[in-house]
Amino acid sequence: MKTTLEDLKNRRSCRSYKPEQITDAELDAVLEAGTFAPTAKGSQCPIIIAVQNPDLVKKLSQMNAAVMGSDSDPFYGAPTVLVVLADRSMANRVYDGSCVMTNLMNAAQALGLGSCWIHRAREVFDSDEGKALLKEWGVEGDYEGIGNCILGYKAQEDPAPKPRKENYIIKIK
């Protein structure tokens, strides 16, 4: 339990990655953690697409950047992208997918990996190009993009946490 609490307190978004790919064992461990995220009524409505092909990672990065009107790399050179999507027909899809994203990032921290939640998955996979990718990957159904969890080995140390704000917690007894 102590390790879990330390990981939760020490996890930071990583925005600088080494070019080496993470191991299959590390990837599998992070993915498994994602599948154990809580979902409304145990629906398990999200899915996770693990992308490690460098050309596809680059394409996803370019599509994501285009949503921002930018040509920078919003994936910060991370070699792995985990795309979390959720069944659009489920009322709690965004919350369920957010829990998956959180589990992925916390598992990455536990393994010593860097991670960061990158937005704009909804816009990317609502586009014709994004829908074509899903079809190419064999994803059937009506899914909404929840987020992209980028993974890799950290190129620099994590920054110190910011102080917690006052009145973050209100106790009523």
C-alpha positions, 0 to 999 in steps of 0.5 A: 500500500505504501508503494501505491500511495508513493506512486500516486503522489510522485507521478508527473506528466512526462514531456521528454522521452528517450527514443528507445521503445519500452519492453513488451512486458512493461507494455503488457503490465500497463495495458493490463492495469488499464483493463482493471479500471472501474467502469459504470456497472462493470460495463468495460465500455472503453477499449485501448489501442496500443500503437508502437509502429513509429510511422503510425505514432508519427501519423497520430502525432501529426493528426493531433497537432493539426487539431491544434493548428500546429506542426509540433509533436504533441507526443513529445517523442514518446515511442508508444501511444495508447489510444483510449476510446469508449462506446459512444452509446454509454452515458458514462463513457468519458468517466470510464475512459478517464479511469482507464487513462488514470490506471494507465498513467499510474501503472507507468509510474509504478514501472518507472516509465514516463507518461502523459495524457494528451487530449484531442483523441475525440477530434482525431477519431471523429475525423474521416481520417481517424475513422478510416484508421479505426476501420483499418485496425479492425475497430467496429462500433461507434467509439469516442476518443477519450485520450492518448496516453503516451509512454516511454522512458523518461529523458529527464527527472520528474519535477518536484510537485507543486504545493497542494492548494489550501482548502483542497479537502473539506471534512464534514463530520 
